[in-house]
Amino acid sequence: MIRRFWWEDPIVGPPPEPKYDIEESFASALNKPVDSEIAMKSGSAPPEGPAEPVAALDEEKGKVEPEMLAVTPPPAESREPAPEERKLEPFEEPQTATLPKERGEPPVLELPEGELADGETSGQPLEMKSSTAQSTAAGKTLLVPPLQPVAKGTIQMFDESGQAVTDPGTVLDIVPLTSSRLEYNNNGFYGNFQAYAPGDDWLVLVNELDLEDYISGIVPQEIPGDAPFEVLKAQAVMCRCYALKLIQSGDSAEYGYDLPGDPESEWPYAGRSRETPNIRLAVEETAGEILVDPSGNLATPVYCFSSGGYVADARSVWGGTGQSIPDYLVARPDFDPAVVGFAVPENGFAGNESILEEWLASPPNTYDREAAGEAFRWKRTLSSEEMDALVNDYWNDQVGQVKTISVDARAISGHATRMTIVGSEQTVEARDSDTIREALQLDSSLIVIKENWRSGWTIYGGGLGHGVGLSQCGAIGLVKQKNANYRQILNFYFNTLKLGRRHLVRSGAGA
């Protein structure tokens, strides 16, 4: 939604990341107070991480100006990084992976119906009897008297001869006064609005705002605002990476904007409706920070709700999709070996399903166990008829009656990566974890499938989501068990990446 007209050159970059979801809210563990300002105490660092924090600063890099969406200078309030922090020069990235994010609904943090984000009620329709139009070099400026919120109104533009302006290229800028804000559907928004009609039958409303304001509207869609503060900061860094990837793709430039703004889109934007003081502060304290790979390229920091206790490697989970997979999305134990309470094999669970069964049947003391709640370990029972219906619905009624289901390959983490289903009509194969999840409608591919003699199937599972990258519930556990800060959280899950800094600010006034 950061403004870019179709006649401007798009920023070239890799394709955008598909959607992400959280299908259930966090457990009650989130309500426990956490002193997130305290850095991880000496000697209590998470296991298996490198000695250096994820933020490796490079003083040899020269200072560069922040990249702009337009040619006007950045606003005065834009935060410049401290001199000692690493700065990256503008870059155009090579093609990298397009990795799936999670699907589904995020935790519900709705406001009471009929109220605005600050508790005010929306105003009644205001009939504008007088206004002031000022001519400028760019056109006409209409000053609306600040009497009360305008819940409904009509604006029509005319040229100097009095003829109505219907040119699809006409852009209407809607700029708030210093003491007011813009609202749409009872939701407040930072920055300005711009409206234009690409055709006779539809209107595009664009929210022009700073990148950091945009991130404040994305973070609460990905994680609840009552998560520990350091987890919110880590989430803000990851969301900033995703936003820049989408901007660089240029996929939306032809429509007159950089990022999709529909709350129902793959990358939902909620304006200010779900922003909390902690989320806003988390974004401000990490302003401009991104994750970069060892070559200095913008990284794709994949994340999920819960790994189930062992983070999966992307090559195993998504290798069957034919996509290029980054090297930094590797498998790793999501626990402290000294306190996990389970003898996990050195090679994980890839080749021993009986040990995986014990892992799923027990409640090991992993970082994500407490926050994940019921999503940490779950069981699903299906009758033979229900399994037949699921499988045939996915494979277009070509399988028939399900005879056998076998998991043929697993990641080190235990996530199923290849599955064969033998039916009375046809044998089908799922060649990646996402296909397994979608076909059987499962929360995770960390599963063991058991046939109940002549009565159906039982699926034992763990975690929620694809299991790759950062586990949000695991990050909460790192804060609660280890007093980890956001840099240590990111270092734990992405230990080959480093923190960089890049600003992207909006042109024009009004934020």
C-alpha positions in Angstrom: 0.0 0.0 0.0 3.0 2.3 0.0 2.1 4.5 -3.0 3.6 3.7 -6.4 2.0 4.8 -9.6 2.0 2.6 -12.6 4.1 5.0 -14.6 7.0 4.8 -12.1 9.7 2.2 -12.5 9.1 -0.7 -10.1 11.8 -1.9 -7.8 13.1 -5.2 -9.2 13.4 -8.1 -6.9 12.3 -11.7 -6.2 8.6 -12.8 -6.1 6.5 -12.1 -3.0 5.9 -14.5 -0.2 2.6 -16.3 -0.2 0.2 -16.1 2.7 0.8 -16.9 6.3 -1.7 -18.0 8.9 -2.2 -18.8 12.5 -5.2 -21.0 13.0 -5.5 -20.8 16.8 -4.7 -18.2 19.4 -1.8 -18.4 21.8 -2.3 -20.3 25.0 -2.8 -18.6 28.4 0.9 -18.6 28.9 1.0 -15.3 27.0 -0.7 -13.6 29.9 2.2 -14.2 32.3 4.4 -11.1 32.8 7.8 -11.2 31.2 10.7 -8.7 31.8 11.8 -8.6 28.2 14.1 -5.7 28.8 16.6 -7.9 30.6 19.2 -9.4 28.2 19.9 -13.1 28.4 22.0 -13.7 31.5 25.5 -14.9 31.1 25.6 -18.7 30.9 21.9 -19.1 30.1 22.2 -18.7 26.3 20.2 -21.0 24.2 22.1 -24.1 23.2 23.8 -24.7 19.9 24.0 -21.0 18.8 27.2 -19.2 17.8 28.9 -16.9 20.2 28.3 -13.7 18.3 24.8 -12.2 18.3 22.8 -12.1 15.1 23.5 -8.4 14.7 27.1 -8.3 13.3 28.0 -4.7 12.7 30.2 -3.6 9.8 31.8 -0.2 10.3 33.6 -0.4 6.9 30.4 0.1 5.0 29.8 3.6 3.7 26.8 5.6 4.7 24.0 5.6 2.2 20.8 7.5 2.0 17.5 5.6 2.5 15.8 4.5 -0.6 12.7 6.5 -1.5 9.4 5.5 -3.2 9.5 8.9 -4.9 11.9 11.7 -5.5 10.9 14.0 -2.6 13.1 14.1 0.6 12.2 11.8 3.5 10.2 13.3 6.4 12.2 15.0 9.1 11.1 12.4 11.7 12.6 9.5 9.8 14.9 7.6 12.1 18.5 7.4 10.9 20.6 4.4 12.1 23.3 5.0 14.6 26.8 5.5 13.1 28.0 2.2 14.5 25.2 0.1 13.0 25.6 -1.9 9.8 24.2 -0.2 6.7 23.5 -1.9 3.4 23.9 -0.3 0.1 20.9 -0.5 -2.2 20.8 -3.8 -4.1 18.8 -5.7 -6.6 18.4 -9.3 -5.6 18.7 -12.5 -7.6 15.8 -14.8 -7.7 15.3 -16.7 -4.5 12.7 -19.0 -3.1 9.0 -18.3 -3.0 8.2 -20.0 0.2 4.7 -20.6 1.6 3.5 -18.9 4.7 0.8 -20.2 6.9 -2.9 -20.2 6.0 -5.9 -19.4 8.1 -7.2 -16.9 10.6 -4.9 -15.1 13.1 -5.9 -14.8 16.7 -9.0 -12.6 17.1 -8.3 -9.2 18.6 -11.5 -7.4 17.3 -12.7 -4.1 18.8 -16.4 -3.9 19.9 -18.7 -3.4 17.0 -19.4 0.2 16.2 -16.3 1.7 17.9 -13.1 3.2 16.4 -9.6 2.1 17.4 -9.5 4.9 20.1 -13.0 4.2 21.4 -14.7 7.1 19.7 -17.9 6.5 17.9 -18.2 7.3 14.2 -19.8 10.6 13.3 -23.0 11.3 11.5 -23.1 12.2 7.8 -22.0 15.8 7.5 -23.5 18.0 4.8 -20.7 20.3 3.7 -22.3 23.8 3.1 -19.0 25.7 2.8 -15.4 24.9 2.0 -12.3 26.6 0.7 -10.6 25.6 -2.5 -7.0 26.8 -3.1 -5.2 26.6 -6.4 -1.7 25.1 -6.3 0.8 24.1 -9.0 -0.4 20.6 -8.6 -4.1 21.4 -8.9 -6.9 22.3 -6.5 -6.7 21.8 -2.7 -10.1 21.5 -0.9 -10.1 22.3 2.8 -12.8 20.6 4.7 -13.9 22.3 7.9 -12.8 20.1 10.9 -16.3 20.0 12.5 -16.8 16.3 13.1 -15.9 13.0 11.5 -17.4 12.6 8.1 -19.1 9.2 8.0 -20.4 9.6 4.4 -19.9 12.1 1.7 -19.5 12.7 -2.0 -16.7 14.5 -3.8 -16.9 15.4 -7.5 -14.2 17.2 -9.4 -14.7 19.8 -12.2 -12.3 21.4 -14.6 -12.0 25.2 -15.2 -14.9 25.1 -17.7 -17.2 23.5 -15.2 -17.2 20.1 -16.8 -17.1 17.0 -14.5 -13.6 15.3 -14.5 -14.0 11.6 -15.5 -10.4 10.9 -16.7 -9.3 7.5 -15.1 -5.9 9.0 -14.6 -7.1 11.6 -12.2 -5.8 11.1 -8.7 -7.5 12.6 -5.6 -5.2 13.1 -2.6 -6.9 13.0 0.8 -4.7 14.5 3.5 -5.6 14.8 7.2 -5.0 17.9 9.2 -2.4 17.9 11.9 -5.1 17.2 14.6 -7.1 14.7 12.7 -6.7 11.2 11.1 -8.1 9.3 8.2 -10.6 6.5 8.7 -12.1 3.8 6.4 -14.7 1.3 7.6 -14.3 2.6 11.1 -10.6 1.9 11.1 -7.9 4.5 11.5 -4.9 4.7 9.1 -1.6 6.5 9.2 -0.5 8.7 6.3 -2.7 9.9 3.4 -5.3 8.4 1.1 -5.1 8.6 -2.7 -8.1 7.6 -4.8 -8.3 7.0 -8.5 -10.6 5.2 -10.9 -8.8 2.9 -13.4 -12.1 2.3 -15.1 -15.8 3.2 -15.0 -16.8 0.4 -12.6 -14.3 0.5 -9.8 -12.3 2.7 -7.6 -8.9 2.2 -6.0 -8.2 3.6 -2.6 -4.5 3.7 -1.7 -3.0 4.4 1.7 0.3 6.3 1.3 2.4 5.9 4.4 5.9 5.2 5.8 7.1 1.6 5.8 7.3 1.5 9.6 3.7 2.6 9.9 2.8 -0.2 7.5 4.7 -2.7 9.6 2.7 -1.6 12.7 -0.4 -2.7 10.8 1.0 -6.1 9.8 2.6 -7.4 13.0 -0.7 -7.7 14.9 -2.1 -9.8 12.0 0.8 -12.3 12.5 1.0 -12.5 16.3 -1.1 -11.2 19.3 -0.1 -7.9 20.8 0.2 -9.5 24.3 3.2 -11.7 23.2 6.4 -10.9 25.0 7.9 -7.6 23.9 11.2 -9.2 22.5 9.1 -11.6 20.4 7.2 -8.7 19.0 10.5 -7.1 18.0 11.7 -10.2 16.3 8.3 -10.4 14.5 8.7 -6.8 13.3 12.1 -7.6 11.8 10.7 -10.6 9.9 7.6 -8.7 8.7 9.9 -5.9 7.4 11.8 -8.4 5.3 8.6 -9.8 3.8 7.3 -6.3 3.0 10.5 -5.3 1.2 10.4 -8.6 -0.7 6.9 -7.8 -1.9 7.8 -4.2 -2.8 10.9 -5.4 -4.8 8.7 -7.8 -6.8 6.9 -4.9 -8.4 3.8 -7.2 -8.8 1.4 -4.5 -7.7 3.1 -1.5 -9.4 0.8 -1.7 -12.4 -2.2 -1.1 -10.1 -0.7 2.0 -8.6 0.6 0.7 -5.3 3.4 -1.3 -3.8 1.7 -3.7 -1.4 -1.8 -5.2 -1.3 -4.0 -3.7 1.5 -7.0 -5.9 1.6 -7.4 -7.5 5.1 -8.5 -10.7 3.4 -5.4 -10.8 1.1 -2.4 -13.1 1.4 -0.6 -10.3 3.2 -3.3 -8.8 5.4 -3.0 -5.1 6.4 -5.2 -3.8 9.2 -4.3 -0.2 9.5 -4.3 0.9 13.1 -7.2 -1.3 14.3 -5.1 -3.9 16.0 -2.0 -1.9 16.8 -1.1 -1.9 20.5 1.4 0.4 22.3 3.8 -2.6 22.6 3.6 -3.4 18.9 4.2 0.2 18.0 7.2 0.4 20.3 8.6 -2.9 19.0 8.4 -1.5 15.4 10.0 1.8 16.4 12.9 0.1 18.4 13.7 -2.1 15.3 13.1 0.6 12.7 14.9 -0.3 9.4 16.3 -3.6 10.7 16.3 -6.5 8.3 17.9 -9.9 8.1 20.5 -10.5 5.4 22.3 -13.7 4.3 26.1 -14.0 4.2 26.2 -12.4 0.7 24.3 -9.4 1.9 21.1 -10.2 0.2 17.7 -9.7 1.8 16.7 -12.9 3.6 13.4 -14.7 3.7 12.8 -15.3 7.5 10.1 -18.0 7.4 8.2 -18.5 10.5 5.4 -20.8 11.9 3.2 -21.0 15.0 4.7 -24.1 16.6 7.4 -26.5 15.3 6.2 -29.2 17.6 9.6 -29.3 19.3 12.0 -29.7 16.4 12.4 -27.1 13.6 12.1 -28.7 10.1 14.6 -28.0 7.3 13.1 -26.3 4.2 14.8 -28.6 1.7 13.0 -31.6 3.1 9.6 -29.9 3.6 9.5 -28.0 0.3 12.1 -29.9 -1.8 9.4 -31.7 -3.8 7.9 -28.4 -5.0 10.8 -27.7 -7.3 11.5 -24.3 -5.7 15.0 -23.0 -4.9 15.4 -23.2 -1.2 17.8 -20.9 0.9 20.6 -22.7 2.7 19.8 -20.9 6.0 16.4 -22.6 6.6 17.9 -25.7 8.4 16.6 -28.2 10.9 17.4 -27.6 14.6 16.2 -28.8 18.0 13.7 -26.4 19.5 14.7 -27.2 23.0 17.5 -27.3 25.6 19.0 -30.8 25.5 19.7 -30.6 29.3 16.1 -30.2 30.2 14.0 -31.6 27.3 13.4 -34.9 29.2 13.7 -37.1 26.0 16.5 -39.0 24.4 16.4 -37.5 20.9 18.6 -39.4 18.4 21.5 -37.4 16.9 20.0 -37.8 13.4 16.6 -36.8 14.6 13.4 -38.7 13.6 14.0 -39.2 9.9 14.5 -43.0 10.1 12.8 -44.2 13.2 9.0 -43.9 13.4 8.8 -45.8 16.7 10.8 -43.1 18.4 8.8 -40.4 16.7 5.6 -42.1 18.2 7.1 -41.8 21.7 8.1 -38.1 21.0 4.5 -37.3 20.0 3.0 -39.3 22.8 5.1 -37.7 25.5 5.1 -34.0 26.5 8.8 -33.1 26.1 10.0 -29.9 27.7 10.6 -27.9 24.5 10.6 -24.1 24.1 7.2 -24.1 22.3 5.3 -26.5 24.6 3.8 -24.0 27.0 2.7 -21.3 24.6 1.4 -23.7 21.9 -1.1 -25.3 24.3 -3.3 -27.8 22.7 -1.6 -27.3 19.3 1.6 -28.8 20.7 0.2 -32.3 20.8 -3.1 -33.4 19.1 -4.9 -36.4 17.9 -7.5 -36.7 15.0 -9.7 -39.7 14.5 -11.4 -40.4 11.2 -13.8 -43.1 10.2 -13.1 -45.0 7.0 -15.9 -43.0 5.2 -14.4 -39.7 6.4 -10.9 -40.6 5.2 -12.3 -41.7 1.8 -14.1 -38.4 1.5 -11.1 -36.3 2.3 -8.8 -38.1 -0.1 -11.2 -38.2 -3.0 -12.2 -34.6 -2.5 -8.5 -33.6 -2.9 -7.7 -36.1 -5.8 -11.0 -35.5 -7.7 -12.7 -38.7 -6.9 -10.0 -40.8 -8.5 -8.8 -42.9 -5.5 -11.9 -44.8 -4.4 -11.9 -46.6 -1.1 -8.6 -46.0 0.8 -6.8 -49.2 1.4 -3.4 -48.1 2.9 -1.6 -44.9 3.8 2.1 -44.9 4.2 4.6 -42.1 5.1 7.6 -42.9 2.8 9.9 -40.1 3.8 10.5 -37.7 6.7 12.6 -34.7 7.5 15.0 -34.9 10.4 12.4 -33.1 12.5 9.9 -35.9 11.9 7.7 -34.0 9.5 6.2 -36.2 6.8 7.6 -35.2 3.4 6.2 -37.9 1.1 3.1 -40.1 1.5 1.5 -42.8 -0.6 -2.2 -43.6 -0.6 -3.4 -46.9 -2.2 -7.0 -46.8 -3.2 -9.4 -49.3 -4.8 -9.3 -47.2 -8.0 -5.9 -45.6 -8.0 -2.7 -45.0 -6.1 -1.7 -41.4 -5.4 1.3 -39.8 -3.9 1.8 -36.5 -2.0 5.4 -35.3 -2.6 5.8 -32.5 -0.1 4.6 -31.6 3.4 2.2 -28.9 2.3 0.3 -31.4 0.0 0.1 -33.8 2.9 -1.4 -31.2 5.2 -3.8 -29.9 2.6 -5.0 -33.3 1.4 -5.7 -34.6 5.0 -6.6 -31.1 6.4 -4.1 -31.3 9.1 -2.5 -28.6 11.4 1.0 -30.0 10.7 2.8 -32.7 8.8 4.6 -33.8 12.0 2.4 -36.9 12.1 2.1 -40.6 12.6 -0.9 -42.3 10.9 -2.4 -45.5 12.4 -5.1 -47.6 10.9 -7.8 -48.8 13.3 -8.7 -52.3 12.3 -11.8 -52.0 10.1 -13.0 -48.8 11.8 -10.9 -46.0 10.4 -7.8 -44.0 11.1 -6.1 -42.2 13.9 -3.5 -39.4 13.3 -1.2 -38.4 16.1 0.4 -35.0 15.5 2.4 -32.1 16.9 2.8 -28.4 16.2 0.9 -26.0 14.0 2.1 -24.9 10.6 4.9 -26.0 8.3 7.5 -26.2 11.1 10.2 -24.3 9.2 12.2 -21.3 10.4 11.2 -19.4 13.6 8.6 -21.0 15.8 6.6 -18.2 17.4 5.7 -20.3 20.4 9.4 -21.4 20.6 10.4 -17.7 20.7 8.0 -17.1 23.6 9.7 -20.0 25.4 13.1 -18.6 24.8 12.1 -15.4 26.5 10.4 -17.1 29.4 13.1 -19.7 30.0 16.2 -17.9 28.9 15.4 -14.2 29.1 16.4 -14.0 25.4 16.2 -10.6 23.6 15.0 -10.3 20.0 18.5 -10.5 18.5 19.2 -13.8 20.4 15.8 -15.1 19.3 16.6 -14.4 15.6 20.2 -15.8 16.1 18.8 -19.0 17.6 16.5 -19.8 14.6 18.6 -18.1 11.8 22.2 -18.5 13.0 23.8 -17.8 9.6 22.0 -14.5 9.1 22.9 -11.1 10.2 21.0 -7.9 11.0 21.3 -5.1 8.5 19.5 -1.8 8.2 17.5 -0.3 5.4 15.0 2.5 5.4 12.2 2.9 2.9 10.2 6.1 3.4 7.2 7.5 1.7 7.1 10.8 -0.3 4.8 13.6 0.5 3.2 14.9 3.7 0.7 13.7 6.1 2.0 10.8 8.2 
